[in-house]
Amino acid sequence: MAKIIFIEHNGAEHEVEADNGLNIMQAAVNNGVPGIVAECGGACSCATCHVQIDSDWYSKIEAPSDMENEMLEFAMGFKENASRLSCQIKINDEMDGIVIRTPESQY
């Protein structure tokens, strides 16, 4: 289980605990975190679960796949070396305390 800290574009913080094996999108949706629309339900076929990973954490998680990189091209507010699709990041114990920022809009 890992603690995940979501920070909205307006600075509001949401701290949630999530089981290993879930993805970050599921943790956000299950806990009512605003800013994650998740239209495709985690199929990596939209960019409505786009988040930005704090720089301290970005290099500690698995690199995005080619498919994810293609979808990120459609994400509003894309930032190099920060933007990820939260449906593609599996939670594990090493992510305890990870900071995730949600964009102002997913559209």
Phi and psi in degrees as GROMACS dihedral restraints (atoms count N, CA, C in turn):
[ dihedral_restraints ]
;  ai    aj    ak    al  type     phi  dphi    fc
    3     4     5     6     1  -131.3    20    10
    4     5     6     7     1   147.3    20    10
    6     7     8     9     1   -89.2    20    10
    7     8     9    10     1   130.8    20    10
    9    10    11    12     1  -120.9    20    10
   10    11    12    13     1   133.0    20    10
   12    13    14    15     1  -109.2    20    10
   13    14    15    16     1   113.4    20    10
   15    16    17    18     1   -97.5    20    10
   16    17    18    19     1   133.1    20    10
   18    19    20    21     1  -121.7    20    10
   19    20    21    22     1   119.8    20    10
   21    22    23    24     1   -72.4    20    10
   22    23    24    25     1   164.7    20    10
   24    25    26    27     1   -58.1    20    10
   25    26    27    28     1   -25.7    20    10
   27    28    29    30     1   -91.1    20    10
   28    29    30    31     1     3.3    20    10
   30    31    32    33     1    96.2    20    10
   31    32    33    34     1    -9.3    20    10
   33    34    35    36     1   -64.8    20    10
   34    35    36    37     1   133.8    20    10
   36    37    38    39     1  -107.8    20    10
   37    38    39    40     1   144.8    20    10
   39    40    41    42     1  -133.5    20    10
   40    41    42    43     1   117.3    20    10
   42    43    44    45     1  -104.0    20    10
   43    44    45    46     1   123.7    20    10
   45    46    47    48     1  -128.9    20    10
   46    47    48    49     1   156.3    20    10
   48    49    50    51     1  -109.3    20    10
   49    50    51    52     1   138.2    20    10
   51    52    53    54     1  -136.7    20    10
   52    53    54    55     1   144.6    20    10
   54    55    56    57     1   -72.4    20    10
   55    56    57    58     1   146.5    20    10
   57    58    59    60     1   -58.8    20    10
   58    59    60    61     1   144.4    20    10
   60    61    62    63     1    95.8    20    10
   61    62    63    64     1   -27.2    20    10
   63    64    65    66     1   -70.3    20    10
   64    65    66    67     1   164.9    20    10
   66    67    68    69     1  -101.9    20    10
   67    68    69    70     1   166.4    20    10
   69    70    71    72     1   -62.5    20    10
   70    71    72    73     1   -35.8    20    10
   72    73    74    75     1   -59.4    20    10
   73    74    75    76     1   -46.1    20    10
   75    76    77    78     1   -62.0    20    10
   76    77    78    79     1   -40.8    20    10
   78    79    80    81     1   -61.2    20    10
   79    80    81    82     1   -41.7    20    10
   81    82    83    84     1   -66.6    20    10
   82    83    84    85     1   -49.8    20    10
   84    85    86    87     1   -63.3    20    10
   85    86    87    88     1   -45.1    20    10
   87    88    89    90     1   -61.1    20    10
   88    89    90    91     1   -25.3    20    10
   90    91    92    93     1  -109.3    20    10
   91    92    93    94     1    11.4    20    10
   93    94    95    96     1    66.3    20    10
   94    95    96    97     1    30.4    20    10
   96    97    98    99     1   -73.4    20    10
   97    98    99   100     1   122.7    20    10
   99   100   101   102     1   -68.4    20    10
  100   101   102   103     1   152.7    20    10
  102   103   104   105     1   100.4    20    10
  103   104   105   106     1    -5.5    20    10
  105   106   107   108     1  -115.4    20    10
  106   107   108   109     1   106.0    20    10
  108   109   110   111     1   -80.8    20    10
  109   110   111   112     1   -44.7    20    10
  111   112   113   114     1    57.6    20    10
  112   113   114   115     1    49.6    20    10
  114   115   116   117     1   -57.2    20    10
  115   116   117   118     1   -39.9    20    10
  117   118   119   120     1   -89.2    20    10
  118   119   120   121     1    -0.4    20    10
  120   121   122   123     1    72.3    20    10
  121   122   123   124     1    14.5    20    10
  123   124   125   126     1   103.6    20    10
  124   125   126   127     1    16.9    20    10
  126   127   128   129     1   -88.8    20    10
  127   128   129   130     1     4.1    20    10
  129   130   131   132     1    58.4    20    10
  130   131   132   133     1    40.1    20    10
  132   133   134   135     1  -122.4    20    10
  133   134   135   136     1    13.7    20    10
  135   136   137   138     1  -150.9    20    10
  136   137   138   139     1  -176.6    20    10
  138   139   140   141     1  -126.1    20    10
  139   140   141   142     1    28.5    20    10
  141   142   143   144     1   -88.3    20    10
  142   143   144   145     1    11.4    20    10
  144   145   146   147     1  -119.6    20    10
  145   146   147   148     1    21.9    20    10
  147   148   149   150     1   -59.7    20    10
  148   149   150   151     1   133.8    20    10
  150   151   152   153     1  -138.0    20    10
  151   152   153   154     1   169.7    20    10
  153   154   155   156     1  -120.7    20    10
  154   155   156   157     1   127.8    20    10
  156   157   158   159     1   -90.2    20    10
  157   158   159   160     1   130.4    20    10
  159   160   161   162     1   -56.3    20    10
  160   161   162   163     1   145.4    20    10
  162   163   164   165     1   -57.7    20    10
  163   164   165   166     1   -32.2    20    10
  165   166   167   168     1   -63.3    20    10
  166   167   168   169     1   -22.9    20    10
  168   169   170   171     1  -107.1    20    10
  169   170   171   172     1   -23.1    20    10
  171   172   173   174     1   -54.2    20    10
  172   173   174   175     1   -45.1    20    10
  174   175   176   177     1   -77.3    20    10
  175   176   177   178     1    -9.5    20    10
  177   178   179   180     1   -89.9    20    10
  178   179   180   181     1    -8.9    20    10
  180   181   182   183     1  -107.9    20    10
  181   182   183   184     1   160.7    20    10
  183   184   185   186     1   -58.6    20    10
  184   185   186   187     1   140.9    20    10
  186   187   188   189     1   -64.8    20    10
  187   188   189   190     1   150.9    20    10
  189   190   191   192     1   -67.9    20    10
  190   191   192   193     1   147.9    20    10
  192   193   194   195     1   -75.9    20    10
  193   194   195   196     1   168.9    20    10
  195   196   197   198     1   -60.1    20    10
  196   197   198   199     1   -40.8    20    10
  198   199   200   201     1   -62.0    20    10
  199   200   201   202     1   -44.2    20    10
  201   202   203   204     1   -62.9    20    10
  202   203   204   205     1   -44.0    20    10
  204   205   206   207     1   -58.4    20    10
  205   206   207   208     1   -39.0    20    10
  207   208   209   210     1   -63.8    20    10
  208   209   210   211     1   -41.6    20    10
  210   211   212   213     1   -68.9    20    10
  211   212   213   214     1   -33.4    20    10
  213   214   215   216     1   -63.8    20    10
  214   215   216   217     1   -21.5    20    10
  216   217   218   219     1   -60.6    20    10
  217   218   219   220     1   -22.7    20    10
  219   220   221   222     1   -95.4    20    10
  220   221   222   223     1    -3.3    20    10
  222   223   224   225     1   -76.7    20    10
  223   224   225   226     1   132.4    20    10
  225   226   227   228     1   -72.0    20    10
  226   227   228   229     1   137.7    20    10
  228   229   230   231     1    72.7    20    10
  229   230   231   232     1    27.5    20    10
  231   232   233   234     1   -56.1    20    10
  232   233   234   235     1   135.8    20    10
  234   235   236   237     1  -130.8    20    10
  235   236   237   238     1   126.2    20    10
  237   238   239   240     1   -58.0    20    10
  238   239   240   241     1   138.4    20    10
  240   241   242   243     1    58.8    20    10
  241   242   243   244     1    29.8    20    10
  243   244   245   246     1  -147.8    20    10
  244   245   246   247     1   -42.6    20    10
  246   247   248   249     1   -72.6    20    10
  247   248   249   250     1   136.5    20    10
  249   250   251   252     1  -148.4    20    10
  250   251   252   253     1   161.4    20    10
  252   253   254   255     1   -92.5    20    10
  253   254   255   256     1   121.2    20    10
  255   256   257   258     1   -65.8    20    10
  256   257   258   259     1   -19.6    20    10
  258   259   260   261     1   -72.1    20    10
  259   260   261   262     1   -13.1    20    10
  261   262   263   264     1  -102.3    20    10
  262   263   264   265     1     5.0    20    10
  264   265   266   267     1  -113.2    20    10
  265   266   267   268     1   108.3    20    10
  267   268   269   270     1   -79.3    20    10
  268   269   270   271     1   136.2    20    10
  270   271   272   273     1   -81.1    20    10
  271   272   273   274     1   139.1    20    10
  273   274   275   276     1  -145.7    20    10
  274   275   276   277     1   170.8    20    10
  276   277   278   279     1   -56.9    20    10
  277   278   279   280     1   -32.3    20    10
  279   280   281   282     1   -68.3    20    10
  280   281   282   283     1   -11.9    20    10
  282   283   284   285     1   -90.5    20    10
  283   284   285   286     1     4.9    20    10
  285   286   287   288     1   -56.5    20    10
  286   287   288   289     1   118.9    20    10
  288   289   290   291     1    95.0    20    10
  289   290   291   292     1     3.0    20    10
  291   292   293   294     1   -58.2    20    10
  292   293   294   295     1   142.1    20    10
  294   295   296   297     1  -109.0    20    10
  295   296   297   298     1   124.7    20    10
  297   298   299   300     1  -121.9    20    10
  298   299   300   301     1   129.2    20    10
  300   301   302   303     1  -107.3    20    10
  301   302   303   304     1   134.5    20    10
  303   304   305   306     1   -97.6    20    10
  304   305   306   307     1   142.9    20    10
  306   307   308   309     1   -75.4    20    10
  307   308   309   310     1   166.0    20    10
  309   310   311   312     1   -62.1    20    10
  310   311   312   313     1   -35.8    20    10
  312   313   314   315     1  -147.5    20    10
  313   314   315   316     1   149.1    20    10
  315   316   317   318     1   -97.3    20    10
  316   317   318   319     1    -4.3    20    10
